[in-house]
């Protein structure tokens, strides 16, 4: 009985570690993307930023803050994998809306 409980705790900890790793990697990619967009926008200072660029930068900024928030908070109740999947599905939908 104790070994079964220990296994579940270990499995949950492994899932949590994998989720944190995925979020951390995504955060790094988003930071790199934000830097590239900011560099691109500073290179075109003479030109006025389009509304689309501003929306894209705001979207990236929001995603960065959400990722940082996720990394700084403890996991709420429920399956980590389910919450992570739901978050990334919502993120993809938001990203599609921004790109459109």
C-alpha positions in Angstrom: 0.0 0.0 0.0 2.8 2.4 0.9 4.7 1.6 -2.3 1.6 2.4 -4.3 1.2 5.8 -2.7 4.9 6.4 -3.1 4.7 5.5 -6.8 1.8 8.0 -7.3 3.7 10.7 -5.5 6.8 10.0 -7.6 4.7 9.9 -10.8 3.0 13.2 -10.0 6.3 14.8 -9.2 7.7 13.7 -12.5 4.7 15.0 -14.4 5.0 18.3 -12.6 8.8 18.5 -13.4 8.0 17.8 -17.1 5.3 20.5 -17.1 7.6 23.0 -15.5 10.4 22.2 -18.0 8.0 22.6 -21.0 6.7 25.9 -19.6 10.3 27.1 -19.0 11.3 26.2 -22.5 8.3 28.0 -23.9 9.1 31.0 -21.8 12.6 31.2 -23.2 11.3 30.9 -26.8 8.7 33.7 -26.1 11.4 35.9 -24.6 13.6 35.3 -27.7 10.6 36.1 -30.0 9.9 39.3 -28.0 13.5 40.4 -28.4 13.4 39.7 -32.1 10.2 41.7 -32.5 11.5 44.5 -30.4 14.7 44.6 -32.5 12.7 44.6 -35.7 10.5 47.4 -34.4 13.5 49.6 -33.4 15.1 49.0 -36.8 12.0 50.5 -38.4 11.8 53.5 -36.2 11.3 55.8 -39.1 8.2 53.8 -40.1 5.1 53.8 -37.9 4.2 50.5 -36.3 1.2 48.9 -37.7 -1.7 47.9 -35.4 -0.9 44.3 -36.2 2.6 44.6 -34.9 1.4 46.3 -31.7 -1.2 43.5 -31.2 1.5 40.8 -31.7 3.8 42.5 -29.2 1.0 42.8 -26.7 0.1 39.1 -27.2 3.7 38.0 -26.6 4.0 40.2 -23.6 0.8 38.7 -22.1 2.0 35.2 -22.8 5.3 35.9 -21.1 3.5 37.2 -18.0 1.2 34.1 -17.9 4.2 31.8 -18.2 6.0 33.6 -15.4 2.9 33.4 -13.3 2.5 29.7 -13.9 6.1 29.2 -12.9 5.8 31.2 -9.7 2.6 29.6 -8.4 2.1 26.1 -7.0 0.0 23.6 -8.9 -3.7 23.9 -8.2 -5.9 20.8 -7.8 -6.5 18.5 -10.7 -4.3 16.8 -13.2 -1.2 18.8 -14.2 -1.3 17.3 -17.7 -5.0 18.2 -18.2 -4.4 21.8 -17.1 -1.3 22.2 -19.2 -3.1 20.8 -22.3 -6.1 23.1 -21.7 -3.8 26.1 -21.3 -1.8 25.4 -24.5 -5.1 24.8 -26.5 -6.4 28.2 -25.3 -3.0 29.7 -26.1 -3.1 28.3 -29.7 -6.6 29.7 -30.2 -5.5 33.1 -29.0 -2.4 32.9 -31.2 -4.6 32.1 -34.2 -6.8 35.0 -33.4 -3.8 37.3 -33.2 -2.4 36.1 -36.5 -5.7 36.5 -38.2 
